[in-house]
Amino acid sequence: MPPKRGRPIAVKLLILLLVPLLSLVGLWAFAAGLTGGDGVRLLAINDLATNLATPSEQINIALQEERLSSVEFLVSGRGADALAKRRDHTDRTVTTFRSLVKNVRDLSPEMTTQLNALNGELGQLADLRKDVDGATVAPLDVIGGYSQIVDASFRMYDAMVLVPDMALYRQAKAITMLGEAKDLLSRERAMIAVVLGKGQVEPRDREAFTGMVATRRLLFSQALSHLDADLRGPYETLSASPVYQEFLKAEDAIRGLAATNGLPATAATWPIDGENLWRAVERSQAAAVTGITQRVTPAAIGMLVKIGVAGGVGLVAVIASIILSLRFRKRLVSELAGLRDAATELAEVRLPGLVKRLRTNTATPTPAEIAPLEVRTHSAEVDDIVEAFNRVQSTAVAAAVDQARLRHGVSQVFVNLARRNQSLLHRQLLQLDTMERAAEQPEMLADLFKLDHLTTRMRRHAESLIILSGHAPGRGWRNPVPVHNVLRAAAAEVEEYERVEVLQTPPVALLGSVVTDVAHLMAELIENATLFSPPQTRVDVRSTATPHGLMVEVEDRGLGLPRVELDELNDRLTNTPEFDLAQSDRLGLFVVSRLAARHDIKVTLTPSPYGGLTAMVALPASLLADQPVMSGR
């Protein structure tokens, strides 16, 4: 459609496109400012290394030595004094670590999580030591217990090395992997002590040792591939040294031994080979950690310089974006605001009001209800949008009218069918009553009673359709009926009525005009209680007189409902929503809500002390008769 008046909005959009473009530059500058935090974090790496990484690494070293001493104590029964010294050293390193951690501020959420995990693992150290002292744990499990604590520290290192400089990150990550390989070397030393103590390699020990060897070699090779020449050099020298080669031979020898072969003569040198390699790895690891830490500060300074330059350019872009935006925003914003207000009124006031009226009155909408939107505009495209909204309104109104008429027609169909079924079922009940009186054989009488009960339930379902359609059932009572009789009649309309126990009721009666609705309401609640509780449990129906009327409770012993779903059901019982065909599984609650609203009855679902639910029905005093009267139709 060609524009009718005003400047085309395409021209304005062409100009306004400059604003988001320049705004993006401003946003980029803002993001660069935020990224500056990464540079500051890089500068703070030294603080983290001093107060977290270094003391936790000392804990790892102490735990690795204590692990070896603990295993040697378990397999040989000797070395208690050495183990006590190792534990004392470990406790001192833990105390130092926890003291230094208090100096660290502004940790990331991930760092905080990993630090808490490490402290939690350290808290398990006392229990592990008790198991070692009591010799109630296998050496392999001791190795695993200490390894869990060390692994927690490595997860903390992973969170610590999340730096924005990718090259620096790869180097730091590789050094962390080398630290894990070093810990696996410590575990292998402990396994060697186990093997020497037993004098043979058992299948479980060989399997664990083989896994340690494979993982250590994989981590070692992967880490070396990521390190640059300066950091990789000492490790390459180490891997080519006789010390490393001798230990590789020891690893291969242990992996190839069977439980029945015993140990070779060279087994005596395995601890020495492990000790020599351990010292060499410690020196290389310390040098690598020092080297990577020294690279952090220059990288952080370079990043901050780049961010500062980019931030200046972004500031200029922000100023330009503001100047252009202020020039063109006023008129366009005014047009769009008028369109927004008109559309909001249509969506939130006029259409909902029309739909609400159509629920009870399907008459043709008045001109005021379908008046078109009126918005002052200076752009052809906004005019087109207003016209499109008006067409949408016409279509929506037509659809709402058709839907209301269809819903009204369906409701009438339901009512007609339900009343016909109700009449037939009533006649059938009368016929069954006559047949029961005439029956003489107990078996036939029992079958007639079952059929009578089934017909009664069918009549209640037919009445539910009438209630959901907004009408009242045809049944009624002239005289007041005792509450006890009403509750028993409600229980009789439930399939599993044998499980329902109506306890002693107060000496009050219900007005005859509300007996049918109250009995129907209670039957729906009792049926829900029987359906959603185990078949071997009982459903109790209690009633208590109150100053404001009568309180009836239906309690089951099922599984109950989550609090969120329980609140949703209580809201539905209180606010009486429109019946939704998509929620037919809760049909009984819709019926209860309609009946409760009709007579000002309060129905609330609460958790039961037995684990199920308790439906609390508060009958107002206006529904009660002054004195109990025998029932009569």
C-alpha positions as CSV (number, residue, x, y, z in Angstrom):
1,M,0.0,0.0,0.0
2,P,1.5,3.4,-1.0
3,P,2.1,5.9,1.7
4,K,-0.9,8.3,2.3
5,R,0.9,11.2,4.1
6,G,4.1,12.1,5.9
7,R,7.6,11.0,5.4
8,P,8.2,7.3,4.8
9,I,9.5,5.5,7.8
10,A,12.2,3.8,5.7
11,V,14.0,7.2,5.5
12,K,13.8,7.5,9.3
13,L,15.0,4.0,9.8
14,L,17.9,4.6,7.4
15,I,19.0,7.5,9.7
16,L,18.3,5.6,12.9
17,L,20.4,2.7,11.7
18,L,23.4,4.9,12.4
19,V,22.3,5.1,16.0
20,P,22.5,1.3,16.8
21,L,25.7,1.1,14.7
22,L,27.4,3.8,16.9
23,S,25.7,2.4,19.9
24,L,27.3,-0.9,19.3
25,V,30.6,0.8,19.3
26,G,29.6,2.3,22.7
27,L,28.5,-1.1,23.9
28,W,31.8,-2.5,22.7
29,A,33.6,0.1,24.7
30,F,31.5,-0.7,27.7
31,A,32.3,-4.4,27.2
32,A,35.9,-3.5,26.9
33,G,35.6,-1.7,30.2
34,L,34.1,-4.8,31.8
35,T,36.9,-6.9,30.2
36,G,39.3,-4.6,32.0
37,G,38.4,-6.6,35.0
38,D,40.1,-9.5,33.4
39,G,43.3,-7.5,33.2
40,V,42.9,-6.5,36.8
41,R,42.4,-10.2,37.6
42,L,45.6,-11.1,35.8
43,L,47.4,-8.5,38.0
44,A,45.8,-10.2,41.0
45,I,47.1,-13.6,40.0
46,N,50.2,-13.1,42.1
47,D,48.0,-12.5,45.1
48,L,46.1,-15.7,44.3
49,A,49.4,-17.6,43.9
50,T,50.7,-16.3,47.2
51,N,47.5,-16.9,49.3
52,L,45.9,-19.9,47.4
53,A,48.1,-21.7,44.9
54,T,51.4,-21.9,46.8
55,P,49.9,-22.9,50.2
56,S,47.6,-25.4,48.6
57,E,50.5,-26.8,46.7
58,Q,52.3,-27.3,50.0
59,I,49.3,-29.1,51.3
60,N,49.5,-31.4,48.2
61,I,53.1,-32.1,48.8
62,A,52.5,-32.9,52.4
63,L,49.5,-35.1,51.6
64,Q,51.6,-37.0,49.0
65,E,54.3,-37.7,51.6
66,E,51.7,-38.6,54.2
67,R,49.9,-40.9,51.7
68,L,53.2,-42.8,51.1
69,S,53.9,-43.1,54.8
70,S,50.3,-44.2,55.6
71,V,50.5,-47.0,53.0
72,E,53.9,-48.1,54.2
73,F,52.5,-48.2,57.8
74,L,49.5,-50.3,56.7
75,V,51.5,-52.9,54.7
76,S,54.4,-53.2,57.2
77,G,53.1,-52.1,60.5
78,R,56.3,-50.0,61.0
79,G,57.0,-46.3,60.6
80,A,54.4,-44.9,63.1
81,D,56.8,-42.1,64.2
82,A,57.5,-41.1,60.7
83,L,53.8,-41.1,59.9
84,A,53.1,-38.9,63.0
85,K,55.6,-36.4,61.7
86,R,54.1,-36.4,58.3
87,R,50.7,-35.8,59.7
88,D,52.0,-32.9,61.9
89,H,53.6,-31.3,58.9
90,T,50.3,-31.7,56.9
91,D,48.3,-30.1,59.7
92,R,50.7,-27.1,59.8
93,T,50.3,-26.6,56.0
94,V,46.5,-26.8,56.3
95,T,46.5,-24.2,59.1
96,T,48.7,-21.9,57.1
97,F,46.5,-22.3,54.0
98,R,43.3,-21.5,55.9
99,S,45.0,-18.5,57.5
100,L,46.2,-17.1,54.1
101,V,42.8,-17.7,52.4
102,K,41.3,-15.1,54.7
103,N,43.4,-12.4,52.9
104,V,41.8,-13.2,49.5
105,R,38.9,-11.0,48.4
106,D,36.5,-10.9,45.5
107,L,36.8,-14.5,44.4
108,S,34.7,-15.6,41.4
109,P,31.7,-17.9,42.2
110,E,33.5,-20.8,40.6
111,M,36.6,-20.2,42.6
112,T,34.5,-19.9,45.8
113,T,32.7,-23.2,45.0
114,Q,36.0,-25.1,44.4
115,L,37.6,-23.6,47.5
116,N,34.6,-24.8,49.6
117,A,34.9,-28.2,48.0
118,L,38.6,-28.3,48.9
119,N,37.9,-27.3,52.5
120,G,35.2,-30.0,52.6
121,E,37.6,-32.7,51.5
122,L,40.2,-31.5,54.0
123,G,37.6,-32.0,56.7
124,Q,37.5,-35.7,55.8
125,L,41.2,-36.2,56.5
126,A,40.6,-36.9,60.2
127,D,38.3,-39.9,59.4
128,L,40.8,-41.2,56.9
129,R,43.5,-41.1,59.5
130,K,41.4,-43.0,62.0
131,D,40.8,-45.8,59.4
132,V,44.6,-46.0,58.8
133,D,45.3,-46.2,62.6
134,G,42.7,-48.9,63.1
135,A,43.9,-50.8,60.0
136,T,40.3,-51.0,58.9
137,V,40.9,-49.8,55.4
138,A,42.7,-51.4,52.4
139,P,45.9,-49.6,51.1
140,L,44.3,-49.0,47.8
141,D,41.4,-47.2,49.4
142,V,43.8,-45.1,51.4
143,I,45.5,-44.0,48.2
144,G,42.1,-43.1,46.8
145,G,41.1,-41.1,49.9
146,Y,44.2,-38.9,49.8
147,S,43.8,-38.6,46.0
148,Q,40.3,-37.1,46.4
149,I,41.7,-34.2,48.5
150,V,44.5,-33.6,46.0
151,D,42.0,-33.7,43.1
152,A,39.9,-31.0,44.8
153,S,42.9,-28.7,44.8
154,F,43.5,-29.3,41.1
155,R,39.9,-28.3,40.3
156,M,40.5,-25.1,42.2
157,Y,43.6,-24.5,40.0
158,D,41.4,-25.0,36.9
159,A,39.1,-22.2,38.1
160,M,42.1,-20.0,38.9
161,V,43.7,-20.2,35.5
162,L,40.5,-19.1,33.6
163,V,42.3,-16.0,32.1
164,P,41.3,-14.1,28.9
165,D,44.8,-14.5,27.3
166,M,44.4,-17.8,25.4
167,A,48.2,-18.4,25.0
168,L,48.7,-17.7,28.7
169,Y,45.8,-19.9,29.6
170,R,47.2,-22.9,27.6
171,Q,50.5,-22.6,29.3
172,A,48.9,-22.4,32.8
173,K,46.6,-25.3,32.0
174,A,49.5,-27.4,30.8
175,I,51.4,-26.7,34.0
176,T,48.3,-27.8,36.0
177,M,48.2,-31.0,34.0
178,L,51.9,-31.6,34.9
179,G,50.9,-31.1,38.5
180,E,48.3,-33.8,38.2
181,A,50.9,-36.1,36.5
182,K,53.1,-35.4,39.5
183,D,50.4,-36.5,41.9
184,L,49.9,-39.6,39.8
185,L,53.6,-40.3,40.2
186,S,53.1,-40.0,44.0
187,R,50.2,-42.5,43.8
188,E,52.4,-44.9,41.9
189,R,55.1,-44.7,44.6
190,A,52.4,-45.6,47.1
191,M,51.3,-48.5,45.0
192,I,55.0,-49.7,44.8
193,A,55.1,-49.7,48.6
194,V,51.9,-51.9,48.5
195,V,53.4,-54.3,46.0
196,L,56.6,-54.6,48.0
197,G,54.7,-55.1,51.2
198,K,52.7,-58.0,49.8
199,G,55.5,-59.5,47.9
200,Q,53.4,-59.9,44.8
201,V,51.1,-58.0,42.4
202,E,47.5,-58.8,42.9
203,P,45.0,-58.3,40.0
204,R,43.2,-55.4,41.7
205,D,46.5,-53.7,42.4
206,R,47.8,-54.2,38.9
207,E,44.6,-52.8,37.4
208,A,44.8,-49.7,39.6
209,F,48.5,-49.2,38.9
210,T,48.0,-49.7,35.2
211,G,45.4,-46.9,35.2
212,M,47.7,-44.6,37.1
213,V,50.6,-45.2,34.7
214,A,48.4,-44.7,31.6
215,T,46.9,-41.5,32.9
216,R,50.2,-40.1,34.1
217,R,51.9,-40.7,30.7
218,L,48.9,-39.2,28.8
219,L,48.9,-36.1,31.0
220,F,52.6,-35.7,30.7
221,S,52.7,-36.0,26.9
222,Q,49.6,-33.7,26.4
223,A,51.1,-31.0,28.7
224,L,54.4,-31.0,27.0
225,S,52.7,-30.5,23.6
226,H,51.0,-27.3,24.9
227,L,54.1,-25.8,26.6
228,D,56.3,-23.4,24.7
229,A,60.0,-24.1,24.3
230,D,61.1,-22.2,27.4
231,L,58.8,-24.0,29.8
232,R,59.0,-27.4,28.0
233,G,62.8,-27.6,28.0
234,P,63.4,-28.8,31.5
235,Y,60.7,-31.5,31.1
236,E,62.2,-32.7,27.9
237,T,65.6,-33.0,29.6
238,L,63.9,-34.9,32.4
239,S,62.1,-37.3,30.1
240,A,65.4,-38.2,28.4
241,S,67.3,-38.6,31.7
242,P,68.3,-42.1,33.0
243,V,66.2,-41.4,36.2
244,Y,63.0,-41.1,34.1
245,Q,63.9,-44.1,31.9
246,E,64.6,-46.3,34.9
247,F,61.2,-45.5,36.4
248,L,59.5,-46.3,33.1
249,K,61.1,-49.7,33.2
250,A,59.8,-50.2,36.8
251,E,56.3,-49.2,35.7
252,D,56.4,-51.7,32.8
253,A,57.7,-54.4,35.0
254,I,54.9,-54.0,37.6
255,R,52.2,-53.9,34.9
256,G,53.5,-57.1,33.4
257,L,53.7,-59.1,36.6
258,A,51.1,-61.7,37.5
259,A,50.0,-62.6,41.1
260,T,51.7,-66.0,40.9
261,N,55.0,-64.8,39.6
262,G,56.3,-63.0,42.7
263,L,58.6,-60.0,42.4
264,P,61.9,-59.8,40.4
265,A,65.2,-59.0,42.0
266,T,65.1,-55.5,40.6
267,A,62.1,-54.7,42.7
268,A,64.4,-53.6,45.5
269,T,65.4,-50.6,43.5
270,W,61.8,-49.5,42.6
271,P,61.4,-47.2,45.7
272,I,64.7,-45.6,45.0
273,D,63.8,-45.1,41.3
274,G,60.5,-43.4,42.4
275,E,62.3,-41.2,45.0
276,N,64.9,-40.0,42.4
277,L,62.2,-39.2,39.8
278,W,60.1,-37.5,42.4
279,R,62.8,-35.1,43.4
280,A,63.6,-34.2,39.8
281,V,59.9,-33.7,39.0
282,E,59.5,-31.4,42.0
283,R,62.4,-29.2,40.8
284,S,61.0,-29.0,37.3
285,Q,57.5,-28.2,38.5
286,A,58.6,-25.5,40.8
287,A,60.6,-23.9,38.0
288,A,57.6,-24.0,35.6
289,V,55.2,-22.5,38.2
290,T,57.7,-19.6,38.7
291,G,58.1,-19.1,35.0
292,I,54.3,-18.9,34.3
293,T,53.7,-16.5,37.2
294,Q,56.4,-14.1,35.9
295,R,54.5,-13.8,32.6
296,V,51.2,-12.7,34.1
297,T,52.1,-9.1,34.9
298,P,53.3,-8.1,31.4
299,A,50.3,-9.7,29.8
300,A,47.9,-7.9,32.1
301,I,49.5,-4.5,31.5
302,G,49.4,-5.0,27.7
303,M,45.7,-5.9,27.9
304,L,44.9,-2.8,30.0
305,V,46.6,-0.5,27.6
306,K,44.6,-1.9,24.6
307,I,41.4,-1.6,26.6
308,G,42.2,2.0,27.5
309,V,42.6,3.0,23.9
310,A,39.5,1.2,22.8
311,G,37.5,2.8,25.6
312,G,38.4,6.3,24.4
313,V,37.2,5.6,20.9
314,G,34.1,4.1,22.3
315,L,33.4,7.2,24.4
316,V,33.4,9.3,21.2
317,A,31.0,6.9,19.5
318,V,28.6,7.1,22.5
319,I,28.5,10.9,22.4
320,A,27.8,10.9,18.6
321,S,25.1,8.3,19.1
322,I,23.4,10.4,21.8
323,I,23.4,13.5,19.6
324,L,21.8,11.7,16.6
325,S,19.3,9.9,18.8
326,L,18.1,13.1,20.5
327,R,17.4,14.7,17.1
328,F,15.2,12.0,15.7
329,R,13.6,10.3,18.6
330,K,10.9,12.8,19.7
331,R,8.6,12.5,16.7
332,L,9.0,8.8,16.1
333,V,8.7,8.0,19.8
334,S,5.5,10.1,20.0
335,E,3.9,8.2,17.1
336,L,4.9,4.8,18.4
337,A,3.9,5.7,22.0
338,G,0.4,6.6,20.7
339,L,0.2,3.4,18.8
340,R,1.4,1.5,21.8
341,D,-1.2,3.1,24.2
342,A,-4.0,2.4,21.7
343,A,-2.9,-1.2,21.2
344,T,-2.5,-1.7,25.0
345,E,-6.0,-0.4,25.6
346,L,-7.4,-2.7,22.9
347,A,-5.5,-5.7,24.3
348,E,-5.9,-5.2,28.0
349,V,-9.3,-3.3,28.3
350,R,-11.6,-3.5,25.3
351,L,-11.1,-7.0,24.0
352,P,-11.0,-8.6,27.5
353,G,-14.1,-6.7,28.5
354,L,-15.9,-7.9,25.3
355,V,-14.8,-11.5,25.9
356,K,-16.0,-11.4,29.5
357,R,-19.3,-10.0,28.4
358,L,-19.7,-12.7,25.7
359,R,-19.3,-15.4,28.3
360,T,-22.8,-14.5,29.7
361,N,-24.3,-12.6,26.8
362,T,-23.8,-13.6,23.2
363,A,-25.5,-10.5,21.7
364,T,-23.9,-8.7,18.8
365,P,-21.1,-6.3,19.9
366,T,-22.0,-2.6,20.1
367,P,-20.3,0.0,18.0
368,A,-18.4,1.3,21.2
369,E,-17.0,-2.2,21.8
370,I,-15.6,-2.5,18.2
371,A,-14.6,1.2,17.7
372,P,-11.4,1.5,15.6
373,L,-8.1,2.7,16.9
374,E,-7.4,6.4,16.6
375,V,-3.7,7.4,16.6
376,R,-2.2,10.7,15.3
377,T,0.7,9.8,13.0
378,H,3.0,11.5,10.5
379,S,4.4,8.3,8.8
380,A,2.6,6.2,6.2
381,E,4.0,3.0,7.7
382,V,2.5,3.8,11.2
383,D,-0.8,4.5,9.5
384,D,-0.7,1.1,7.8
385,I,0.1,-0.5,11.2
386,V,-3.0,1.2,12.8
387,E,-5.1,0.0,9.9
388,A,-3.7,-3.5,10.3
389,F,-4.6,-3.4,14.1
390,N,-8.1,-2.4,13.2
391,R,-8.4,-5.4,10.9
392,V,-6.9,-7.6,13.6
393,Q,-9.5,-6.3,16.0
394,S,-12.4,-7.0,13.6
395,T,-11.1,-10.6,13.1
396,A,-10.6,-11.1,16.8
397,V,-14.1,-9.8,17.7
398,A,-15.7,-12.0,15.1
399,A,-13.7,-15.0,16.4
400,A,-14.7,-14.3,20.0
401,V,-18.4,-14.0,19.1
402,D,-18.3,-17.2,17.1
403,Q,-16.4,-18.9,20.0
404,A,-18.9,-17.6,22.6
405,R,-21.9,-18.8,20.5
406,L,-20.2,-22.2,20.0
407,R,-19.4,-22.5,23.7
408,H,-23.0,-21.5,24.6
409,G,-24.3,-24.1,22.1
410,V,-22.1,-26.8,23.4
411,S,-23.1,-25.9,26.9
412,Q,-26.8,-26.3,26.0
413,V,-26.1,-29.6,24.3
414,F,-24.4,-30.8,27.5
415,V,-27.3,-29.6,29.6
416,N,-29.9,-31.3,27.4
417,L,-28.0,-34.6,27.2
418,A,-27.2,-34.5,30.9
419,R,-30.9,-33.8,31.9
420,R,-32.1,-36.6,29.7
421,N,-29.6,-39.0,31.2
422,Q,-30.5,-37.7,34.7
423,S,-34.2,-38.4,34.0
424,L,-33.5,-41.9,32.7
425,L,-31.1,-42.7,35.5
426,H,-33.7,-41.5,38.0
427,R,-36.3,-43.8,36.5
428,Q,-33.8,-46.6,36.5
429,L,-33.1,-46.0,40.2
430,L,-36.8,-46.2,40.9
431,Q,-37.0,-49.4,39.0
432,L,-34.0,-50.9,40.8
433,D,-35.5,-49.9,44.1
434,T,-38.7,-51.8,43.2
435,M,-36.7,-54.8,42.1
436,E,-34.6,-54.8,45.3
437,R,-37.8,-54.8,47.4
438,A,-39.1,-57.8,45.4
439,A,-35.8,-59.7,45.3
440,E,-35.6,-62.7,47.7
441,Q,-32.3,-64.3,46.7
442,P,-29.3,-62.8,48.4
443,E,-27.1,-63.1,45.3
444,M,-29.6,-61.3,43.1
445,L,-30.1,-58.6,45.8
446,A,-26.4,-58.0,46.0
447,D,-26.1,-57.7,42.2
448,L,-29.1,-55.2,42.3
449,F,-27.3,-53.2,45.0
450,K,-24.2,-53.0,42.9
451,L,-26.2,-51.9,39.9
452,D,-28.0,-49.4,42.1
453,H,-24.6,-48.0,43.3
454,L,-23.3,-47.8,39.7
455,T,-26.4,-45.9,38.6
456,T,-26.1,-43.5,41.4
457,R,-22.6,-42.7,40.3
458,M,-23.7,-42.3,36.7
459,R,-26.4,-39.8,37.9
460,R,-23.7,-37.8,39.8
461,H,-21.6,-37.6,36.6
462,A,-24.6,-36.4,34.6
463,E,-25.2,-33.7,37.3
464,S,-21.5,-32.7,37.0
465,L,-22.1,-31.8,33.3
466,I,-25.1,-29.7,34.3
467,I,-23.1,-27.9,37.0
468,L,-20.2,-27.2,34.6
469,S,-22.7,-25.8,32.1
470,G,-23.8,-23.2,34.7
471,H,-27.1,-24.8,35.6
472,A,-28.5,-26.5,38.7
473,P,-29.4,-30.2,38.9
474,G,-33.1,-31.0,39.0
475,R,-33.0,-33.0,42.3
476,G,-34.1,-31.1,45.5
477,W,-35.3,-31.6,49.1
478,R,-38.1,-29.8,50.8
479,N,-37.1,-30.4,54.4
480,P,-33.8,-30.1,56.2
481,V,-31.6,-33.2,56.2
482,P,-29.2,-34.3,59.0
483,V,-25.6,-33.7,58.1
484,H,-24.8,-37.3,58.9
485,N,-27.2,-38.5,56.2
486,V,-25.8,-36.1,53.7
487,L,-22.3,-37.3,54.3
488,R,-23.3,-40.9,54.1
489,A,-25.2,-40.2,50.9
490,A,-22.1,-38.6,49.4
491,A,-19.9,-41.5,50.4
492,A,-22.5,-43.9,48.8
493,E,-21.9,-42.2,45.4
494,V,-18.2,-43.2,45.4
495,E,-16.9,-46.4,43.8
496,E,-14.8,-47.5,46.8
497,Y,-17.4,-46.5,49.4
498,E,-16.3,-49.4,51.6
499,R,-13.1,-47.5,52.4
500,V,-14.9,-44.4,53.5
501,E,-15.7,-44.0,57.2
502,V,-18.0,-41.2,58.2
503,L,-17.2,-40.4,61.9
504,Q,-19.6,-39.0,64.4
505,T,-21.3,-35.8,63.3
506,P,-22.7,-32.8,65.2
507,P,-26.5,-32.8,65.7
508,V,-27.1,-30.3,62.9
509,A,-29.0,-30.4,59.5
510,L,-28.7,-28.8,56.1
511,L,-31.4,-26.8,54.4
512,G,-33.2,-29.0,51.9
513,S,-32.4,-26.5,49.0
514,V,-28.6,-27.1,49.4
515,V,-28.6,-30.8,50.2
516,T,-28.1,-32.0,46.6
517,D,-25.2,-29.6,46.0
518,V,-23.4,-30.2,49.3
519,A,-23.7,-34.0,48.8
520,H,-22.4,-33.7,45.3
521,L,-19.5,-31.5,46.5
522,M,-18.5,-33.9,49.2
523,A,-18.8,-36.9,46.9
524,E,-16.3,-35.3,44.5
525,L,-13.8,-34.7,47.3
526,I,-14.3,-38.2,48.8
527,E,-13.8,-39.8,45.4
528,N,-10.6,-37.8,44.8
529,A,-9.4,-39.1,48.2
530,T,-10.1,-42.7,47.3
531,L,-8.5,-42.4,43.8
532,F,-5.3,-40.8,45.0
533,S,-4.6,-43.0,48.0
534,P,-3.5,-46.7,48.3
535,P,-6.5,-49.1,48.0
536,Q,-5.8,-50.6,51.4
537,T,-6.0,-47.3,53.3
538,R,-9.0,-45.6,54.9
539,V,-10.6,-42.3,54.0
540,D,-11.9,-40.5,57.1
541,V,-14.8,-37.9,57.0
542,R,-15.0,-35.8,60.1
543,S,-17.2,-32.9,60.9
544,T,-17.1,-30.2,63.6
545,A,-19.5,-27.4,64.5
546,T,-17.9,-24.0,64.6
547,P,-19.2,-20.5,65.6
548,H,-19.5,-19.7,61.9
549,G,-21.1,-22.9,60.7
550,L,-19.8,-26.5,60.1
551,M,-16.3,-27.7,59.2
552,V,-16.1,-31.0,57.3
553,E,-12.7,-32.7,56.7
554,V,-12.0,-35.4,54.2
555,E,-8.6,-37.0,55.0
556,D,-6.7,-39.6,52.8
557,R,-3.4,-41.3,53.3
558,G,-1.9,-41.1,49.9
559,L,1.3,-39.6,48.7
560,G,0.2,-35.9,48.8
561,L,1.1,-33.2,46.3
562,P,4.1,-30.7,46.0
563,R,3.5,-27.3,47.5
564,V,3.4,-25.6,44.2
565,E,0.7,-27.8,42.8
566,L,-1.2,-27.7,46.0
567,D,-1.2,-23.8,45.9
568,E,-2.4,-23.9,42.3
569,L,-5.3,-26.2,43.2
570,N,-6.3,-24.1,46.2
571,D,-6.3,-21.0,44.0
572,R,-8.5,-22.8,41.5
573,L,-11.0,-23.7,44.3
574,T,-11.0,-20.1,45.6
575,N,-11.2,-18.1,42.3
576,T,-13.6,-20.4,40.4
577,P,-11.9,-20.3,36.9
578,E,-13.7,-20.9,33.7
579,F,-13.9,-24.6,32.8
580,D,-11.0,-25.6,30.6
581,L,-11.6,-28.7,28.4
582,A,-7.8,-29.2,28.3
583,Q,-7.8,-29.9,32.1
584,S,-10.4,-32.7,32.1
585,D,-8.2,-34.7,34.5
586,R,-9.2,-32.2,37.2
587,L,-12.9,-32.3,36.3
588,G,-14.0,-32.9,39.9
589,L,-12.2,-29.9,41.2
590,F,-14.0,-27.7,38.7
591,V,-17.3,-29.0,39.9
592,V,-16.3,-28.5,43.5
593,S,-15.3,-24.9,42.7
594,R,-18.6,-24.1,41.0
595,L,-20.7,-25.6,43.8
596,A,-18.6,-23.9,46.5
597,A,-18.9,-20.5,44.8
598,R,-22.7,-21.0,44.4
599,H,-23.2,-21.4,48.2
600,D,-20.3,-19.4,49.6
601,I,-18.6,-22.6,50.8
602,K,-14.8,-22.4,51.5
603,V,-12.8,-25.5,50.3
604,T,-9.1,-25.8,51.1
605,L,-6.6,-28.6,50.5
606,T,-3.9,-29.0,53.1
607,P,-1.2,-31.7,53.8
608,S,-2.4,-34.5,56.0
609,P,-0.3,-35.7,59.0
610,Y,-0.5,-39.2,57.4
611,G,1.2,-38.0,54.3
612,G,-1.8,-37.5,52.0
613,L,-4.2,-34.6,51.7
614,T,-7.0,-33.2,53.9
615,A,-9.9,-31.4,52.1
616,M,-11.4,-28.8,54.5
617,V,-14.9,-27.7,53.7
618,A,-16.3,-24.8,55.7
619,L,-20.1,-24.7,55.4
620,P,-21.5,-21.3,56.5
621,A,-24.2,-21.0,59.1
622,S,-26.7,-19.8,56.4
623,L,-26.8,-23.4,55.0
624,L,-27.7,-25.0,58.3
625,A,-31.2,-25.5,59.8
626,D,-32.0,-24.6,63.4
627,Q,-32.8,-28.1,64.4
628,P,-32.1,-31.5,62.8
629,V,-35.2,-32.7,60.9
630,M,-35.8,-36.1,59.3
631,S,-35.1,-36.0,55.6
632,G,-38.0,-35.9,53.2
633,R,-38.2,-35.2,49.5
